[in-house]
Each structure stands twice: as structure tokens, then as C-alpha cells.
């Protein structure tokens, strides 16, 4: 059947009607027909097809449709309003990041910074750009400079904010009021690291208020609400309203737990709603924001004389204090003794797989010829994404017959019992995944560099007494993995010992961790005078 442009627009209109009724299968059918008929609004239709593909876990198809939509938009004279363009660009960037296409993601973020006059768009674009750099760029100076540029977008806003908000005033409360803000007060990797702050603080000396920045709630959220003194659901409110609430609550010390992550509350620091403002745990690098006074860290991530932070460092024995689930099985030993070969596991997200890491894993695979590799993350729920990953790995010479792809599953932690050695990623290593692997008895090989965010695995391993498994040399990374893979008996001993080593270390010493944090809080308030 032949259609003209007019009929294409009629078909698209029918598709929109099905969309409104949530009849997505019919909507997709009519949108495809409309495109075949030469619809005049194919930018939007490709955007919808991207949405449909994502719903079916076709992540590669979703990316291809949104990228096609973007490229058509570039050629059109009437590009629509700024909101439409920015929405399309954010969608393109998000889908690019998931597949590890960071140059395309950065391209989209740069375009937003170019076309949008709105501060909110700049914040979102710069946060996304910083995350893309962290995943892909090992150059420490470049990453730090990018974070410093974040500070510049608030220069005009600072002139408009009343001077009183910037004054440090001491409230003289009977209890020091601590405010924690995060978009991730729910089932999330960060739960394992902030839990101790909310569950073990000294209620006789501190009053804790949590500022929830995302509307998503679950059983974890409800559990946390019972632990603290006050809970504020601030999802969807403006930064200025958040600042007013924090100011009204008379928070002495405001702690950001997310840095530049999605839906962060970090911009509220510019309003100076609290006398003391701290960041840490949920971000890999400096915030770059002049209103961030302090940063939670340790000497392995930030050696004493490094200049990776613009904030004043608050040194703990370990920047992380890991809380493990209580229902996990005890590691019984290295699985290689039963199956006769070593299984390397990488449970980090696919977008952390740089070309350099694939080259190193190829060398390990070649030197341990009967080994297998287990790759596990949510992306592998998509068949199209698995095919994409396979094509890429094949180009680097990895033997696909020895690689297992698995999506994230509810038995995620138990799957570590099938792994002999976990291989960390660089320059964006694991934090939660590293601790999870170690708690399940699996030794982790980690590569680190000058960038502070690349040193998380090194810090964790040093703190539990396995610093020899971390290295700043790529050749050594391969050699450590190979030598360990050849020694089944050593692997077996490690699998049986690592959990206890971890429990006895600063990484799980919750009592000492909260004591060190609270000593800082008390000292900082006292120093205000």
C-alpha cells in the first residue's frame, strides 16, 4: 500500500491515541506505518520507538532509535522548543552511557550546555558529563578540571542569594543536628555504606534528619525511617525549597551522600543552608563546589599530600564501612577444586569495560587456557546488548566459548560462590561489588592510578590485609591474577578466610567508624566558636 505524507501524519495521530490509552503494541505498529508513509514528525516517532525498544529490553535498538532521532533533528530547521531538545538529548545520553558510548553521551551533554538557558539543565548535563568522564577517562588532571568547572555555573546564582545564608552561625542545640541527603534511601548499592550512619549514631548527642530526594520507596526506605529522628521526603521540590527546609530544621552539619549522581542534592550547598557542609561515600572525585567544606576519605584513596580534593579531607581508617546482609551463605572454599578450572568473575557494569581492561583480560585468558569468565550485570537481560558485547569482545580476541553472560538476579550474592577470582575494572572500579565479592570469600584483583576514584579497590584491599592484590601497574594486574589462578590451594584458603578478615578490618568495624565520624562532627561544631 502506498501512502503520502498526509496519510503518514494520520497514522501517527492514530499511534498517539493508542499511546494515550497505554496500548503500546498498537501504538508501535502505527508509528512504524507512519514512518514508512513519510510522516512529517519522525523525530518524535523515533523517540517513541526507542521507548518501546527499552520496554522490551532491546537496549541496543533503543539507542539506535534515539540516535537516529537526534541526527534527524540536527538537520531540521525547526528543532522544537528547548525542553523537547533537552529531553531528547538526555535520553540519548542515558542510553549511550548504559552501552559504554561515553563520547556520544558527552556530545549530548555538551549540546545541552550550548542550547539551554536554564540552570537546572546545566546541572543535569554537567553531572552526566562528569559521570561519563569518571567511567572512561584515566587522566586525573582532566577529571579534576571538569569538576572545577561545575563550580562556575553558580557564579550568577551566588550574587542573588542573600548574604545571611552564607554566614556560619552556631545554633547551640543540646544535640548536634545532622542532615543526610540522598536520592538513594532505598534498595541501592549505597545502602551498604550509609546504613551505619543512620543505625548506630549516638542518639544522646546527635539528632539525625534524612532528606529523601527521589520518590522511589521500598522496604529499605521504611526500615530507615524507623531509625532516625526526622524524615523529609523532598522529591520533586526545587533546590531553593530544599535549602529553606534545611535552614528551617536548623541543621548544624549537612552531609551529601551522592555527589554528582542523578537527582543529587549537591546544588543546595550553594545556598549554605547549614554552617558545615560535607560530602563523601557516593561520589568518586571532588565535588568541585566551593561551598563543600569537607570530604570523607581515607589515606589510601587520598594520600596526605595529594591535591585531588578542593575540600578539606576528613580522614577515617576506611572511607567505607560495609554492612552485609545477614542471610548470606558462608563461603565453603574455592569452586575450582570441584570443577577443575578457574572462573574469573566481573560483576561490574558493562559500561566500566574499557578497551584497556579487555586487553588485560585477554592476556589473563590466554595464560590460563582452561579458565572461564562470568560477566554479570543488568545489561545482559538484553539479547541485543549481549550480541553487542560479544562482537566487541571478539574483536579483542576473547574466546566467546569461555564467557558466560548473566543478567542481575535476586541470587546475585550467591553467584559469587561459583567465582574463584573477581577482576576489578579501571579507571572506574567497584565499591559495592568489591565488598560483596570479598564478603563472599572471593579475592579481588584491582588496578588503580592517580585518580582518587580509581583507588577504591586499593583502599578496601589494603584495609582488610590483601593490599598485594592491588597494583598500579597493568602488567602486574595480569600477573597477580595469573599466579593466583595457578594456585588452587591458596585460592581455597583465601575463600575460607577472607570474610573473617573483612569482618575484623576497618571496612566492617562499624563501632570505630561511627566513633570517628562523630568525633569529627563534634570537633567541627566546637571549632565554629
Residue pairs with C-beta under 8 A, 6 or more apart in sequence:
3 11
3 33
3 36
3 37
3 38
4 37
4 38
5 37
5 38
5 39
5 40
7 37
8 33
8 34
8 35
8 36
8 37
8 38
8 39
8 40
9 34
9 39
9 40
9 41
11 30
11 31
11 33
11 34
11 37
11 39
12 30
12 31
12 34
12 39
12 41
12 45
14 30
15 26
15 27
15 28
15 29
15 30
15 31
15 34
15 45
15 48
16 27
18 24
18 26
18 27
18 30
19 27
19 48
24 52
24 55
27 48
27 52
28 48
28 49
28 52
31 45
31 48
31 49
32 49
34 42
34 45
35 42
35 45
35 46
39 45
42 69
42 72
43 69
43 72
43 73
43 76
43 80
43 88
44 69
46 65
46 66
46 68
46 69
46 72
47 65
47 66
47 69
47 88
47 91
49 65
50 61
50 62
50 63
50 65
50 66
50 69
50 91
50 95
51 62
53 59
53 61
53 62
53 65
54 62
54 95
57 381
57 382
57 383
58 382
58 383
58 384
59 95
59 98
59 99
59 379
59 382
59 384
59 385
60 99
60 382
60 384
60 385
60 387
60 388
61 384
62 95
63 95
63 96
63 98
63 99
63 101
66 88
66 91
66 92
66 95
67 92
67 95
67 96
67 104
69 88
69 92
70 88
70 89
70 92
70 108
73 79
73 80
73 85
73 88
79 85
82 115
82 116
82 117
82 118
82 121
85 115
86 112
86 115
86 116
86 121
89 108
89 109
89 111
89 112
90 108
90 112
90 124
90 125
90 128
92 104
92 105
92 108
93 104
93 105
93 106
93 108
93 109
93 128
93 132
94 105
94 128
96 102
96 104
96 105
96 108
97 105
97 128
97 131
97 132
97 135
97 351
98 350
98 351
98 379
99 350
99 351
99 379
99 385
99 388
100 135
100 136
100 350
100 351
100 352
100 353
102 132
102 133
102 135
102 136
102 351
105 128
105 129
105 132
106 129
106 132
106 133
109 125
109 126
109 128
109 129
109 132
110 125
110 129
112 121
112 122
112 124
112 125
113 121
113 122
113 125
113 126
116 122
116 125
119 153
119 154
119 157
122 153
123 153
123 267
126 149
126 150
126 153
126 260
127 260
127 261
127 262
127 264
129 146
130 143
130 146
130 147
130 150
130 260
130 285
131 260
131 261
133 142
133 143
133 146
134 143
134 284
134 285
134 427
134 428
134 453
135 351
135 352
135 427
135 428
136 354
136 427
136 428
137 143
137 427
138 426
138 427
138 449
138 451
138 454
139 451
140 308
140 449
140 450
140 451
143 285
143 451
143 453
144 285
144 286
144 288
144 308
146 288
147 260
147 285
147 286
147 287
147 288
148 288
148 310
149 288
150 260
150 287
150 288
150 289
151 288
151 289
151 290
154 267
154 270
154 289
157 270
158 270
161 270
161 271
161 272
165 243
165 247
165 271
165 272
165 273
166 272
167 272
168 275
168 276
168 528
169 275
170 252
170 275
170 525
170 528
170 529
171 177
171 250
171 252
171 275
173 207
173 250
173 252
175 204
175 205
175 206
175 207
176 205
176 206
176 207
176 252
176 253
176 521
176 522
176 525
177 206
177 207
177 209
177 249
177 250
177 251
177 252
177 253
178 201
178 206
178 207
178 208
178 209
178 251
178 252
178 253
178 255
178 521
179 208
179 209
179 210
179 211
179 246
179 249
179 251
179 253
179 254
179 255
179 274
180 194
180 197
180 198
180 208
180 209
180 210
180 211
180 255
180 257
181 210
181 211
181 213
181 234
181 242
181 254
181 255
181 256
181 257
181 258
181 265
181 268
182 190
182 194
182 210
182 211
182 212
182 213
182 256
182 257
182 258
182 265
182 282
183 212
183 213
183 214
183 258
183 261
183 262
183 263
183 264
183 265
184 190
184 191
184 214
184 257
184 258
184 261
184 282
185 210
185 212
185 214
185 220
185 221
185 224
186 214
186 216
186 217
186 218
186 220
186 221
187 218
187 219
187 220
188 220
189 431
189 432
189 433
190 257
190 258
190 281
190 282
190 432
191 220
191 323
192 322
192 323
192 324
192 432
192 435
193 281
193 282
193 320
193 321
193 322
193 323
193 431
193 432
194 257
194 281
194 282
195 224
195 323
196 321
196 323
196 510
196 513
196 514
197 208
197 255
197 514
197 517
198 208
198 210
198 224
198 227
198 228
199 227
200 510
200 511
200 514
201 208
201 514
201 518
202 514
202 518
203 229
205 518
205 522
206 518
206 521
207 229
207 230
208 228
208 229
208 230
209 228
209 229
209 230
209 231
209 232
209 249
209 251
210 224
210 225
210 228
210 230
210 231
210 232
211 232
211 234
211 242
211 245
211 246
211 265
212 221
212 231
212 232
212 233
212 234
212 235
213 234
213 235
213 242
213 258
213 263
213 264
213 265
214 235
214 263
215 233
215 235
215 236
224 231
225 231
230 249
232 245
232 249
234 241
234 242
234 245
234 265
235 263
237 245
239 265
239 267
239 268
239 270
239 271
240 271
242 265
242 268
242 273
243 268
243 271
243 273
244 273
246 254
246 268
246 273
246 274
247 271
247 273
247 274
251 273
251 274
252 274
252 275
252 276
252 525
253 274
253 275
253 276
253 277
253 278
253 521
253 524
253 525
254 268
254 269
254 273
254 274
254 276
254 277
254 278
255 277
255 278
255 279
255 280
256 264
256 265
256 266
256 269
256 277
256 278
256 279
256 280
256 282
256 287
256 292
257 279
257 280
257 281
257 282
258 264
258 265
258 266
258 282
258 283
259 266
259 279
259 282
259 283
259 284
259 285
259 287
260 266
260 283
260 287
261 282
261 283
266 279
266 287
266 289
266 292
269 277
269 287
269 289
269 291
269 292
270 289
270 291
272 291
275 525
275 528
276 293
276 294
276 524
276 525
276 528
277 291
277 292
277 293
277 294
278 292
278 293
278 294
278 295
278 296
278 314
279 287
279 292
279 294
279 295
279 296
279 311
280 295
280 296
280 297
280 314
280 319
281 296
281 319
281 320
284 428
284 451
284 452
284 453
284 456
285 308
285 451
285 452
285 453
286 295
286 308
286 309
286 310
286 311
286 452
287 295
287 310
287 311
288 310
289 310
290 310
292 310
292 311
293 311
293 312
294 311
294 312
294 313
294 314
294 520
294 524
295 302
295 309
295 311
295 312
295 313
295 314
296 314
296 316
296 319
296 517
297 309
297 313
297 314
297 315
297 316
297 319
297 452
298 315
298 316
298 317
298 318
298 319
298 459
298 463
299 315
300 455
300 458
300 459
300 462
300 463
301 319
301 452
301 455
301 456
301 458
301 459
302 308
302 309
302 313
302 315
302 452
306 452
308 450
308 451
308 452
309 452
314 520
316 506
316 513
316 516
316 517
317 463
317 506
317 509
317 512
317 513
317 516
318 459
318 460
318 463
318 505
318 506
318 507
318 509
318 513
319 459
320 431
320 435
320 456
320 459
320 460
320 507
321 506
321 507
321 508
321 509
321 510
321 513
321 514
322 435
322 439
322 502
322 507
322 508
323 508
323 510
324 435
324 439
324 508
325 413
328 413
328 414
328 439
328 440
329 414
329 417
330 499
331 417
331 440
331 441
331 442
331 495
331 496
331 498
331 499
332 417
332 495
332 496
333 492
333 495
333 496
334 420
334 488
334 491
334 492
334 494
334 495
335 343
335 417
335 418
335 419
335 420
336 342
336 343
336 420
336 488
336 491
337 488
337 492
340 370
341 370
341 371
341 372
342 368
342 370
342 371
342 372
342 420
342 421
342 485
342 488
342 491
343 371
343 372
343 373
343 374
343 418
343 419
343 420
343 421
344 361
344 364
344 371
344 372
344 373
344 374
344 419
344 420
344 421
344 422
344 423
344 481
344 485
345 373
345 374
345 376
345 415
345 416
345 418
345 419
345 420
345 421
345 422
345 423
345 437
345 442
346 353
346 361
346 373
346 374
346 375
346 376
346 422
346 423
346 425
347 375
347 376
347 377
347 412
347 415
347 416
347 422
347 430
347 433
347 436
347 437
348 377
348 424
348 425
348 429
348 430
348 433
349 377
349 378
349 379
350 375
350 377
350 379
350 380
350 385
350 389
351 379
352 425
352 428
352 429
353 425
354 425
354 426
354 427
355 396
356 426
356 474
357 425
357 426
358 392
358 393
358 396
358 398
359 396
360 447
360 474
360 477
360 478
361 373
361 398
361 423
362 396
362 397
362 398
363 478
364 371
364 423
364 478
364 481
364 482
364 485
365 371
365 373
365 398
365 399
365 402
367 478
367 482
368 482
368 485
368 486
371 402
371 485
372 402
372 403
372 404
373 398
373 402
373 403
373 404
374 403
374 404
374 406
374 415
374 418
374 419
375 389
375 403
375 404
375 405
375 406
376 405
376 406
376 407
376 408
376 409
376 412
376 415
377 407
377 408
378 407
378 408
379 385
379 389
379 407
380 386
380 389
380 405
380 406
380 407
381 407
381 408
386 405
389 405
390 400
390 403
390 405
393 400
393 403
394 400
406 415
409 415
412 436
413 436
413 439
413 440
414 440
416 422
416 436
416 437
416 440
416 441
416 442
417 440
417 441
419 437
419 442
420 442
420 485
420 491
420 495
421 442
421 443
421 444
421 445
421 481
421 484
421 485
421 491
422 433
422 434
422 437
422 442
422 443
422 444
422 445
423 444
423 445
423 481
424 430
424 434
424 444
424 445
424 446
424 447
424 457
426 446
426 447
426 448
426 449
426 454
427 449
427 451
427 453
427 454
428 453
428 454
429 446
429 447
429 448
429 453
429 454
429 455
429 456
429 457
430 437
430 444
430 456
430 457
431 456
431 460
434 444
434 446
434 456
434 457
434 460
435 460
435 502
435 507
437 444
438 444
438 460
438 464
438 466
438 498
438 499
438 502
439 498
439 499
439 502
440 499
441 494
441 495
441 496
441 497
441 498
441 499
442 495
442 498
443 466
443 469
443 484
443 491
443 494
443 495
443 498
444 457
444 460
444 461
444 466
444 469
445 469
445 470
445 477
445 480
445 481
445 484
446 457
446 458
446 461
446 469
446 470
446 471
446 477
447 454
447 457
447 470
447 471
447 472
447 473
447 474
447 477
448 454
448 455
448 457
448 458
448 470
448 471
448 472
449 455
449 472
457 470
458 467
458 470
460 507
461 467
461 469
461 470
462 470
463 505
463 506
463 507
464 498
464 501
464 502
464 505
464 507
465 501
465 505
466 498
466 501
468 480
469 480
469 484
471 477
471 480
484 490
484 491
485 491
502 508
506 512
506 513
